[in-house]
Amino acid sequence: MRILGIDPGTRLVGVCILDVSERGEHLVIAITIKLSARQPVNVRLACLDNQLTELIQQYQPDELAIEDQYVGVNPRGCLKLAGSKHVAILSATRAKMPVSEYAPCTVKKAVTGQGGADKSFVALCVYSMLHVQQESFKYYDTTDAIAVAFCHAHQVQARKVLAAGG
């Protein structure tokens, strides 16, 4: 299975492609899409859609795993973040990919064992799972996207075990 993992954002969007097989997980690509703060939101979202569509066409992922937004004290920020999330979902839906959304605490718990872990600890755990050097990725958005993909891989595996009666 090939998972497209996304950590949506208004200016930085973490994206990864994670291959999952019986032999384990293999990171195909992990990037952060940078959206210009100088552009209007609609232009940023169109740019995000174009870039995600290109990545989907190039890497042919099977499923999308995306982090659901954290509802904080800034409603305007939440609405902007929702736009990024829904553009990613639209891009995947056009490619006929199943979409799974995960709460931030679910992602953190899957990767670190702690639902309240901070971003630096999530990144540390991602580096350990991938067997790469710390600080291999410049932005936490990238490691968050990888964490979302790992979370989805674990959820899929758990469902298979339960379906098999285990």
N, C-alpha and C positions, 0 to 999 in steps of 0.2 A: 504494500500500500504506500502511496506517495501522498504526504500531507503538506498542504499549504498552510503554514502557521502565520497569523497576523496579529500584531499588537497595534491597533489603530491609534492615530493621533492627528492633531490639527496641523502640525508642522513636520513631525517626524513619524514615520510609519515603519515599524519593524516587520520584516518579511523573511520567511525561511521556507525552504523545501526540505522535508525530512522523509527519507525512505525508511520504511519499517518492514522487516522480514523476520523469518525464524532465526536468522543469524544476529539480529539486533537492529539498531538504528544507525543510519548513515546520513550525515548532513550533506545535502547536495549544494545548497547555496544559502547564505544568510546575508541580508543587506538591510540598510535603512534608507527608505525613500525620503528624500528631503523635499519638502514643499515650501515654496517661497512665502515668507510672511508678508511680502510686499504685494502679493497678488490677492485679489478678492477671493473669498471662500469658494465661490462657484468655480473659479478658474483652477484653484488648488484641487478641488474634488474631481474635475474633469481630467487633470493631469494624473491624479492618482488612479483613476479608472483606466486611462491609457496605459500606464506603466504596469498595472496589475494584469490587464488583458494580455499584454505582451509576455509577461512572465508565465501566465497560464498557458498561452499558446506554445511557448518555448519548452516548458518543463512538464506539461501535461499532468498536473497533480490530480489525484483521485477525489480528495475531500478537502474542505476548508475547515480549519479550526481557528476560531477568532476569540479574542478576549472581549468579554462584555464590558461596557464602560462602568467605571466607578462613579456613583452618584455622589458628588461632593457638595460643597457649599456654594459653588458657582454654577447656577443654572445655565447661563449663557455658554460657558465652557462645555458643559455637558451636551448641550444641543449641537455645538460645533463638532464635538467628538463623535456624537451619534451619526453625523453626516459622513465622516470618514469610515466608520464601521459599516454603515449601510451601502456605501459605494463598493466596499470590498465584498460584501454579501451579494450585491448585484452583479459584480464582475464574475464571481464564482457561479452564481445561478445561471447566468447566460451560458456558461460552459457546462451546465448540467451537473454541477458538483454538489453533493450533499454538504450542508453547512451545520457545524456544531459550535455553539457559543458556550463559553466558560467564564464564570465569575472570577475576578482576580484572586480571591481567597482559595478557590478550587485549584487554580493553576499553581499558586504558591505551595499549597499543601501537597500536590502531586509531585512537585519537583524537590521541595525542601523538607517536607514533613510538617511544616508550620504554615498555617493559613495567614498568619500576620507577618511573614518574613519581609524584610526590606529588599529593595531592588539589588543591592550589592550582594546579599546572600543568595538571591535567586541566580544572579550572574555566576557566582562562585560555584553553585551546584551544577549549573549548565556546563561550565568549563570542565568540571569533574566528569560529568556524564559523557561529554564528547571527547574527553582525554586530550584537551588542548590547553595551551598556556593561558593563565589568567590575563585578562585584558586583551584577548584576541580580537574582541569587537569593541568598537569605539563608543557605541551608545547602548544604554540599557534597553532601548526599544528593540534592538536586535536580539539580545538575550531573552527578553520577554517573549518575543515571537517564537523563539526556539522552545521556551518553556511551555507555551500554549500547544505547540505541536507534540511535545513529549507528553503533556497532560492528555491530549486526545489519543495518542498511541496507547497510553495506559488504560484509558477508559474503554477503548475498543477491545483490548486484550481482556479486561475484566468482564466485559459483556460476553465474550466468547467462552470464557471459563464458566460463567454462570449458565449460559445456554447449553453447555455440555454437561451440566449437572454437577459441576465442581464447586 
